[in-house]
Amino acid sequence: TSQGYGKHVRIHHGLGYTTLYAHCKDLAVELDDVVERGQVIGYLGRTGRATGNHVHYELQLGTDLALDPMEYVQLQ
């Protein structure tokens, strides 16, 4: 596991943007799969160093710049 994230998925969106979904109970995708908006990629869990069920969601630009995801999430 990477940095205690347990089972996790990192999606590369292009232009240096990536999203991380961590602590999954199980994954619904495999390495190098192409995913689409709305597709299930994993299931809520508490793997790694998590102490309770949740999804760790992280948005990054480049290798070390974490961004506030609320500016990119479309609420409907």
The 8 nearest C-alpha neighbors of each residue, nearest first, counted from 0:
[[1, 5, 3, 4, 2, 6, 47, 7],
 [0, 2, 3, 4, 5, 7, 47, 6],
 [3, 1, 4, 0, 5, 47, 48, 21],
 [4, 2, 47, 48, 1, 5, 0, 49],
 [3, 5, 47, 21, 22, 2, 1, 0],
 [47, 6, 4, 46, 0, 22, 3, 7],
 [7, 5, 23, 22, 21, 46, 4, 0],
 [6, 8, 21, 20, 23, 22, 5, 4],
 [9, 7, 20, 19, 10, 21, 6, 40],
 [8, 10, 19, 18, 20, 11, 17, 7],
 [11, 9, 18, 17, 12, 8, 19, 34],
 [10, 12, 17, 13, 16, 9, 18, 15],
 [13, 11, 16, 17, 10, 14, 15, 18],
 [12, 14, 15, 16, 11, 17, 10, 60],
 [13, 15, 16, 12, 60, 61, 11, 17],
 [14, 16, 61, 13, 60, 17, 12, 11],
 [17, 15, 60, 12, 13, 59, 14, 11],
 [18, 16, 11, 59, 10, 12, 58, 60],
 [19, 17, 58, 10, 57, 9, 59, 20],
 [18, 20, 9, 57, 56, 8, 21, 10],
 [19, 21, 56, 8, 55, 7, 54, 9],
 [20, 22, 7, 55, 4, 23, 54, 6],
 [21, 23, 46, 45, 5, 4, 6, 44],
 [24, 22, 44, 43, 6, 42, 25, 21],
 [25, 23, 44, 42, 43, 46, 45, 22],
 [24, 26, 23, 42, 41, 27, 6, 44],
 [25, 27, 41, 28, 40, 42, 23, 24],
 [26, 28, 40, 41, 39, 25, 29, 42],
 [29, 27, 40, 26, 32, 30, 41, 8],
 [28, 30, 32, 31, 27, 26, 8, 40],
 [29, 31, 32, 28, 8, 33, 9, 10],
 [32, 30, 29, 33, 28, 34, 10, 11],
 [33, 31, 30, 29, 34, 28, 10, 35],
 [32, 34, 31, 35, 28, 10, 30, 29],
 [35, 33, 32, 38, 36, 40, 28, 10],
 [34, 36, 38, 37, 33, 39, 40, 32],
 [35, 37, 38, 34, 39, 40, 33, 12],
 [36, 38, 35, 39, 34, 40, 41, 33],
 [37, 39, 35, 36, 40, 34, 27, 41],
 [38, 40, 41, 27, 37, 42, 28, 34],
 [41, 39, 27, 28, 26, 38, 42, 8],
 [42, 40, 26, 27, 25, 39, 23, 43],
 [41, 43, 23, 25, 24, 44, 26, 40],
 [44, 42, 23, 24, 53, 54, 52, 41],
 [43, 45, 24, 23, 52, 22, 53, 46],
 [44, 46, 52, 22, 49, 51, 23, 24],
 [47, 45, 22, 5, 49, 44, 23, 6],
 [5, 46, 48, 3, 4, 49, 22, 45],
 [47, 49, 3, 46, 50, 4, 5, 45],
 [50, 48, 45, 47, 51, 46, 22, 52],
 [49, 51, 45, 48, 52, 46, 47, 53],
 [52, 50, 45, 49, 53, 44, 46, 48],
 [51, 53, 45, 44, 43, 50, 54, 49],
 [52, 54, 43, 44, 51, 45, 55, 22],
 [55, 53, 21, 22, 56, 43, 20, 23],
 [54, 56, 21, 20, 53, 57, 22, 19],
 [57, 55, 20, 19, 54, 21, 58, 18],
 [56, 58, 19, 18, 59, 55, 20, 68],
 [59, 57, 18, 66, 68, 17, 65, 19],
 [60, 58, 65, 17, 64, 66, 16, 61],
 [59, 61, 16, 64, 15, 65, 62, 17],
 [62, 60, 15, 63, 64, 59, 16, 17],
 [61, 63, 64, 60, 59, 15, 65, 17],
 [62, 64, 61, 65, 59, 60, 66, 58],
 [63, 65, 60, 59, 61, 62, 66, 58],
 [66, 64, 59, 58, 63, 60, 67, 57],
 [67, 65, 58, 59, 68, 64, 60, 57],
 [66, 68, 69, 70, 65, 58, 71, 57],
 [69, 67, 71, 70, 66, 58, 72, 57],
 [70, 68, 72, 71, 67, 73, 66, 74],
 [69, 71, 68, 72, 67, 73, 66, 74],
 [72, 70, 68, 69, 73, 67, 58, 66],
 [73, 71, 69, 70, 74, 68, 75, 67],
 [72, 74, 75, 71, 69, 70, 68, 36],
 [75, 73, 72, 69, 71, 70, 68, 37],
 [74, 73, 72, 71, 69, 37, 70, 36]]
